Amino acid sequence: MATYTGAGRMVAHNMVTTQFELDGYRVVRTLGVVRGITVRSRSIFGTIGAGLQTLIGGNITLLTNLCEKTRAEAFDLMLQHAGELGANAVVGARYDATEVMQGVTEVLAYGTAVVVEPAR
């Protein structure tokens, strides 16, 4: 029998894949596209700090951390959206990013919310 999550609950991270099927499970219902959107800007201090890091070269840790936090937030919002629909998995997960204006970026995490059950 399929297991449904309650409203407001998140799909577990291990139940998300970029594939269109989840190994060991079969899709019993497709609930539709889900998304999580986060819009972030760099602070003036972050911009100056990142500029200084570019002088040294290598990984720009200030921007790496900002990007990672932004993607994680968008991902979690997508999982919450899927949980609200009653999904217990998300397939075909993807990210997209768009610069809305200079220094302001939208990060979108999206996929297809599904209900899965263990394959027999």
C-alpha contacts under 8 A as a table, 3 or more apart, distances in Angstrom:
res1	aa1	res2	aa2	distance
1	M	117	E	6.78
2	A	28	V	7.62
2	A	115	V	6.77
2	A	116	V	6.36
2	A	117	E	5.28
3	T	88	N	6.95
3	T	115	V	7.51
3	T	116	V	7.75
3	T	117	E	7.32
4	Y	86	G	5.37
4	Y	87	A	6.18
4	Y	88	N	6.04
4	Y	115	V	7.27
5	T	9	R	6.23
5	T	10	M	7.57
5	T	11	V	7.52
5	T	83	G	5.84
5	T	84	E	7.75
5	T	86	G	5.29
5	T	87	A	6.41
5	T	88	N	6.17
6	G	9	R	5.65
6	G	83	G	6.77
6	G	84	E	6.91
6	G	86	G	6.43
7	A	83	G	6.21
7	A	84	E	4.46
7	A	85	L	7.19
7	A	86	G	6.83
8	G	80	Q	6.32
8	G	81	H	7.88
8	G	83	G	6.17
8	G	84	E	5.16
9	R	80	Q	5.99
9	R	83	G	5.07
9	R	84	E	6.53
10	M	76	D	7.64
10	M	79	L	5.05
10	M	80	Q	4.38
10	M	81	H	7.53
10	M	82	A	6.94
10	M	83	G	4.74
10	M	84	E	7.66
11	V	15	M	6.75
11	V	16	V	7.86
11	V	79	L	5.09
11	V	80	Q	6.72
11	V	82	A	6.53
11	V	83	G	5.46
11	V	87	A	6.92
11	V	88	N	5.33
11	V	89	A	5.93
11	V	90	V	7.63
12	A	15	M	5.39
12	A	16	V	7.36
12	A	79	L	7.60
12	A	88	N	7.43
12	A	89	A	7.38
13	H	16	V	5.72
13	H	79	L	7.98
14	N	17	T	7.92
15	M	22	L	7.54
15	M	88	N	7.08
15	M	89	A	4.80
15	M	90	V	6.50
16	V	22	L	7.84
16	V	89	A	5.71
16	V	90	V	4.76
16	V	91	V	5.89
16	V	93	A	6.96
17	T	20	F	7.37
17	T	21	E	7.66
17	T	22	L	6.70
17	T	90	V	6.53
17	T	91	V	5.11
17	T	92	G	6.14
17	T	93	A	5.90
18	T	91	V	5.92
18	T	92	G	4.35
18	T	93	A	4.59
18	T	94	R	6.60
19	Q	22	L	6.99
19	Q	91	V	6.01
19	Q	92	G	5.17
19	Q	93	A	7.54
20	F	91	V	5.11
20	F	92	G	5.04
21	E	25	Y	7.69
21	E	26	R	7.38
21	E	27	V	7.57
21	E	91	V	6.32
22	L	25	Y	5.58
22	L	26	R	7.12
22	L	91	V	7.12
24	G	118	P	5.94
24	G	119	A	5.43
25	Y	116	V	5.93
25	Y	117	E	5.37
25	Y	118	P	4.29
25	Y	119	A	4.60
26	R	116	V	5.37
26	R	117	E	5.62
26	R	118	P	6.28
26	R	119	A	5.46
27	V	30	T	7.19
27	V	114	V	6.51
27	V	115	V	5.88
27	V	116	V	4.40
27	V	117	E	6.68
28	V	114	V	7.54
28	V	115	V	5.72
28	V	116	V	5.50
28	V	117	E	6.92
29	R	114	V	5.62
29	R	115	V	5.06
29	R	116	V	7.11
30	T	112	T	7.36
30	T	113	A	6.26
30	T	114	V	4.49
30	T	115	V	6.48
31	L	85	L	6.95
31	L	87	A	7.09
31	L	112	T	7.20
31	L	113	A	5.26
31	L	114	V	5.45
31	L	115	V	7.56
32	G	112	T	5.40
32	G	113	A	5.49
32	G	114	V	7.40
33	V	110	Y	6.98
33	V	111	G	5.65
33	V	112	T	4.47
33	V	113	A	6.04
34	V	78	M	5.89
34	V	79	L	7.97
34	V	81	H	6.00
34	V	82	A	5.89
34	V	110	Y	5.55
34	V	111	G	5.59
34	V	112	T	5.91
34	V	113	A	6.12
35	R	74	A	7.83
35	R	77	L	7.04
35	R	78	M	4.51
35	R	81	H	6.71
35	R	108	L	6.76
35	R	109	A	5.50
35	R	110	Y	4.25
35	R	111	G	6.69
36	G	73	E	7.84
36	G	74	A	4.58
36	G	75	F	6.10
36	G	76	D	7.16
36	G	77	L	4.43
36	G	78	M	4.08
36	G	79	L	7.76
36	G	81	H	7.32
36	G	108	L	5.71
36	G	109	A	5.16
36	G	110	Y	6.46
37	I	74	A	5.17
37	I	77	L	7.13
37	I	78	M	7.83
37	I	106	E	6.87
37	I	107	V	5.77
37	I	108	L	4.59
37	I	109	A	6.54
38	T	70	T	6.55
38	T	71	R	7.93
38	T	73	E	6.87
38	T	74	A	5.43
38	T	106	E	5.68
38	T	107	V	5.32
38	T	108	L	6.61
39	V	70	T	7.90
39	V	104	V	6.86
39	V	105	T	5.56
39	V	106	E	4.24
39	V	107	V	6.27
40	R	70	T	7.17
40	R	104	V	5.59
40	R	105	T	5.48
40	R	106	E	6.51
41	S	103	G	5.50
41	S	104	V	4.31
41	S	105	T	6.37
42	R	45	F	7.99
42	R	46	G	5.83
42	R	47	T	6.16
42	R	103	G	6.00
42	R	104	V	7.03
43	S	46	G	5.02
43	S	47	T	6.17
44	I	47	T	5.07
44	I	48	I	6.19
45	F	48	I	5.14
45	F	49	G	5.95
46	G	49	G	5.00
46	G	50	A	5.92
46	G	62	L	6.65
46	G	63	L	7.75
47	T	50	A	5.16
47	T	51	G	6.06
48	I	51	G	4.98
48	I	52	L	6.25
49	G	52	L	5.12
49	G	53	Q	6.27
49	G	62	L	7.18
50	A	53	Q	4.95
50	A	54	T	6.30
50	A	60	I	6.17
50	A	61	T	7.75
50	A	62	L	5.98
50	A	63	L	6.65
51	G	54	T	5.23
51	G	55	L	6.90
52	L	55	L	5.37
52	L	56	I	7.17
53	Q	56	I	5.36
53	Q	57	G	6.35
53	Q	58	G	7.92
53	Q	60	I	5.88
54	T	57	G	4.92
54	T	58	G	7.36
54	T	60	I	6.70
57	G	60	I	7.63
59	N	64	T	7.58
60	I	63	L	5.67
60	I	64	T	6.10
61	T	64	T	4.80
61	T	65	N	5.93
62	L	65	N	5.40
62	L	66	L	6.32
63	L	66	L	4.96
63	L	67	C	6.03
64	T	67	C	5.18
64	T	68	E	6.10
65	N	68	E	5.08
65	N	69	K	6.13
66	L	69	K	5.30
66	L	70	T	6.13
67	C	70	T	5.10
67	C	71	R	6.11
68	E	71	R	5.24
68	E	72	A	6.09
69	K	72	A	5.13
69	K	73	E	6.14
70	T	73	E	5.19
70	T	74	A	6.28
70	T	107	V	6.92
71	R	74	A	5.14
71	R	75	F	6.02
71	R	95	Y	7.93
71	R	107	V	6.50
71	R	108	L	7.87
71	R	109	A	7.48
72	A	75	F	5.01
72	A	76	D	6.13
73	E	76	D	5.19
73	E	77	L	6.19
74	A	77	L	5.11
74	A	78	M	6.26
74	A	107	V	6.56
74	A	108	L	6.07
74	A	109	A	5.48
75	F	78	M	5.11
75	F	79	L	6.39
75	F	109	A	5.41
75	F	110	Y	7.86
76	D	79	L	5.00
76	D	80	Q	6.20
77	L	80	Q	5.03
77	L	81	H	6.18
78	M	81	H	5.08
78	M	82	A	6.25
78	M	109	A	6.21
78	M	110	Y	6.35
78	M	111	G	7.91
79	L	82	A	5.04
79	L	83	G	6.16
79	L	90	V	7.72
80	Q	83	G	5.01
80	Q	84	E	6.19
81	H	84	E	5.14
81	H	85	L	6.56
82	A	85	L	5.23
82	A	86	G	6.55
82	A	87	A	5.31
82	A	88	N	7.53
82	A	89	A	7.63
82	A	90	V	7.22
82	A	113	A	5.42
83	G	86	G	5.03
83	G	87	A	5.21
83	G	88	N	6.72
84	E	87	A	7.44
85	L	113	A	7.72
86	G	115	V	7.55
87	A	90	V	7.45
87	A	113	A	5.59
87	A	114	V	5.14
87	A	115	V	4.97
88	N	113	A	7.68
88	N	114	V	6.49
88	N	115	V	5.29
88	N	116	V	6.61
89	A	113	A	6.10
89	A	114	V	5.40
89	A	115	V	6.10
89	A	116	V	6.66
90	V	93	A	6.65
90	V	111	G	6.07
90	V	112	T	5.38
90	V	113	A	4.60
90	V	114	V	5.80
91	V	111	G	5.86
91	V	112	T	5.29
91	V	113	A	6.67
91	V	114	V	7.19
92	G	110	Y	7.99
92	G	111	G	5.06
92	G	112	T	6.11
93	A	109	A	7.11
93	A	110	Y	5.56
93	A	111	G	4.16
93	A	112	T	7.07
94	R	109	A	5.73
94	R	110	Y	5.41
94	R	111	G	6.19
95	Y	107	V	7.07
95	Y	108	L	5.56
95	Y	109	A	4.49
95	Y	110	Y	6.41
96	D	107	V	5.83
96	D	108	L	5.09
96	D	109	A	6.54
97	A	105	T	6.74
97	A	106	E	5.50
97	A	107	V	4.44
97	A	108	L	6.13
98	T	105	T	5.62
98	T	106	E	5.22
98	T	107	V	6.67
99	E	102	Q	6.77
99	E	103	G	7.32
99	E	104	V	5.80
99	E	105	T	4.28
99	E	106	E	6.19
100	V	104	V	5.62
100	V	105	T	5.48
100	V	106	E	6.41
101	M	104	V	5.21
101	M	105	T	7.15
